Every structure is written in structure tokens, then in C-alpha cells.
Amino acid sequence: MRRPLGELEATVMDRMWSYHRPASVRDVLEDLRREREIAYTTVMTVMDKLHTKGLLRREPVGRAYVYEPVATKEAYSAELMRHALAAGGNRAATLVHFLERLTPEEAAALEAALQVVPPGSRRP
């Protein structure tokens, strides 16, 4: 099961998802340095780990790599939710507990999503 991202991994992935384009370690480093002091090697290590975990793909450009997310943030979040549902044991009970805790906004988003992909339909 894929575990949720650590704090720095999540921060880097949020940056990568926000760019909507490939980015280098230096791009992410400069962005992060607006908020905190961080070393180039730290960002490089995190991005390499995210690549190893299958969340980022990379292409060599000169002597460095450019990275981009393998999937959208929404697809990643959906994967986490599927794993959490599977780990809950009784899926029906897990879903009931989840639904009981939805805010009105979340319930409206769920209803809208069910209009797009009705229950029982499967994507190939």
C-alpha cells in the first residue's frame, strides 16, 4: 500500500503539480527558498525518491534531469482513498463512516462526481 507523503515530499509534489510543466531540481529549490532555507542536495534527494516511488518521471537534459508528475494530484489522492478503503476491512462500514463525516460542500462534490461516473459504471 502506498503511504501518504512525508511533509517535504508533499511540499515538493504540490509545487510540481502547480507548475503544469516539467521542472528541474533548481526550479523547485528556488521556489522553496522563498519560504525556507533548504539545500540543493535535499531537494535533489527528495525528487529522486519521488521518482523511485513512481510519482515523478524524469528526463535527462544536459547534466541534470527535468521532472514531471506521473499523475495529477487528484489521481494520486484517489489512489490513496482506494487504498484506505481497502485497508478498512469492511468496505461498506468504512464508507458509511466516511459519508457521515462529509461537509455539505463535500457531499455536493460527491453528488456531482456521481453524475459524471454513476455507481456501478467502470472505466476500462
NUROGU-132669 format. One record per residue (C-alpha): residue in one letter; x, y, z; chain. Coordinates in pm, 1 decimal, always signed. Example, Ala and Ser with C-alpha at 12.3 -4.5 7.8 and 13.67 -1.06 7.14 Angstrom:
BEGIN
- A; +1230.0; -450.0; +780.0; A
- S; +1367.0; -106.0; +714.0; A
END
This chain:
BEGIN
- M; +0.0; +0.0; +0.0; A
- R; +126.7; +343.5; -84.9; A
- R; +177.1; +553.5; +223.9; A
- P; +92.8; +922.3; +236.1; A
- L; +379.5; +1150.6; +150.2; A
- G; +607.4; +1298.7; +413.5; A
- E; +593.6; +1674.5; +472.1; A
- L; +877.9; +1770.6; +236.3; A
- E; +771.0; +1515.8; -25.2; A
- A; +418.0; +1660.3; -19.1; A
- T; +555.0; +2014.0; -49.2; A
- V; +766.7; +1919.4; -349.8; A
- M; +479.5; +1733.4; -515.2; A
- D; +244.9; +2029.7; -457.2; A
- R; +498.9; +2251.6; -634.0; A
- M; +536.7; +2003.8; -918.9; A
- W; +159.3; +1974.5; -962.4; A
- S; +124.9; +2353.9; -962.2; A
- Y; +379.4; +2407.5; -1241.2; A
- H; +190.9; +2216.6; -1512.3; A
- R; +525.8; +2170.4; -1686.2; A
- P; +849.6; +1979.4; -1632.7; A
- A; +1081.0; +2133.8; -1372.7; A
- S; +1438.2; +2088.4; -1260.0; A
- V; +1566.9; +2048.1; -907.7; A
- R; +1692.3; +2407.2; -933.6; A
- D; +1339.9; +2530.1; -1025.0; A
- V; +1190.6; +2363.3; -718.2; A
- L; +1478.8; +2475.2; -498.3; A
- E; +1436.1; +2841.4; -595.1; A
- D; +1062.6; +2815.9; -532.4; A
- L; +1108.4; +2653.7; -189.8; A
- R; +1376.2; +2903.8; -86.0; A
- R; +1113.8; +3180.2; -92.9; A
- E; +968.4; +3019.0; +219.9; A
- R; +1254.7; +2832.5; +388.9; A
- E; +1625.3; +2767.1; +386.5; A
- I; +1689.0; +2438.1; +211.0; A
- A; +1988.2; +2276.5; +42.7; A
- Y; +2005.5; +2177.8; -322.8; A
- T; +2104.7; +1823.0; -225.3; A
- T; +1798.7; +1789.9; -1.7; A
- V; +1562.4; +1881.3; -285.2; A
- M; +1755.4; +1656.4; -525.1; A
- T; +1728.8; +1362.2; -284.4; A
- V; +1355.4; +1414.3; -230.7; A
- M; +1289.0; +1438.7; -603.8; A
- D; +1497.2; +1126.8; -667.0; A
- K; +1295.0; +939.8; -401.1; A
- L; +969.4; +1060.0; -557.3; A
- H; +1097.0; +929.0; -890.4; A
- T; +1186.2; +593.4; -732.0; A
- K; +837.0; +577.2; -576.4; A
- G; +686.7; +628.2; -922.3; A
- L; +538.2; +971.2; -856.3; A
- L; +775.3; +1167.8; -1080.1; A
- R; +920.7; +1077.4; -1417.2; A
- R; +1245.1; +1232.9; -1529.3; A
- E; +1431.3; +1302.8; -1850.0; A
- P; +1798.1; +1395.5; -1878.1; A
- V; +1863.6; +1746.9; -2002.0; A
- G; +2233.2; +1817.8; -2022.0; A
- R; +2392.6; +1711.7; -1695.4; A
- A; +2070.3; +1733.0; -1495.5; A
- Y; +1717.5; +1595.4; -1504.5; A
- V; +1382.7; +1760.6; -1552.4; A
- Y; +1094.5; +1603.6; -1364.8; A
- E; +719.8; +1596.5; -1405.9; A
- P; +440.0; +1424.9; -1215.6; A
- V; +328.5; +1086.1; -1341.0; A
- A; -33.1; +1159.4; -1242.4; A
- T; -243.5; +1453.8; -1131.7; A
- K; -286.7; +1543.5; -767.2; A
- E; -647.0; +1430.5; -791.6; A
- A; -547.0; +1089.3; -931.3; A
- Y; -288.8; +1047.9; -654.1; A
- S; -548.0; +1141.3; -389.9; A
- A; -797.1; +896.0; -541.3; A
- E; -535.6; +619.7; -521.2; A
- L; -478.4; +696.1; -151.9; A
- M; -852.9; +685.8; -90.7; A
- R; -885.5; +347.1; -266.2; A
- H; -604.0; +204.5; -54.9; A
- A; -757.1; +342.5; +263.5; A
- L; -1093.4; +190.3; +170.4; A
- A; -933.1; -147.5; +103.3; A
- A; -741.0; -133.3; +432.0; A
- G; -1055.8; -57.7; +629.6; A
- G; -1168.5; -419.7; +628.6; A
- N; -1545.0; -384.4; +596.1; A
- R; -1575.8; -153.5; +294.6; A
- A; -1943.9; -78.4; +349.2; A
- A; -1887.3; +22.4; +713.2; A
- T; -1583.8; +227.7; +615.2; A
- L; -1786.3; +411.4; +350.6; A
- V; -2071.8; +475.7; +595.4; A
- H; -1828.8; +631.2; +845.2; A
- F; -1676.2; +839.0; +565.9; A
- L; -2013.3; +961.3; +438.1; A
- E; -2132.6; +1052.0; +790.3; A
- R; -1843.9; +1295.7; +820.4; A
- L; -1883.7; +1478.2; +487.8; A
- T; -1937.2; +1852.4; +499.2; A
- P; -2222.1; +1991.6; +287.4; A
- E; -1964.4; +2107.6; +31.0; A
- E; -1802.9; +1762.3; +18.7; A
- A; -2144.7; +1596.3; -15.3; A
- A; -2228.1; +1828.1; -307.1; A
- A; -1894.6; +1742.3; -471.8; A
- L; -1969.2; +1370.1; -426.8; A
- E; -2314.3; +1411.4; -580.7; A
- A; -2162.6; +1598.6; -877.2; A
- A; -1899.4; +1326.1; -921.0; A
- L; -2168.0; +1057.1; -918.5; A
- Q; -2337.9; +1237.1; -1208.6; A
- V; -2014.6; +1202.4; -1408.4; A
- V; -1941.8; +842.2; -1307.3; A
- P; -2260.3; +676.7; -1182.1; A
- P; -2236.2; +391.3; -929.4; A
- G; -2180.5; +58.6; -1098.9; A
- S; -2009.1; +202.3; -1405.0; A
- R; -1644.8; +112.2; -1450.5; A
- R; -1375.9; +274.9; -1650.6; A
- P; -1183.5; +42.1; -1882.1; A
END
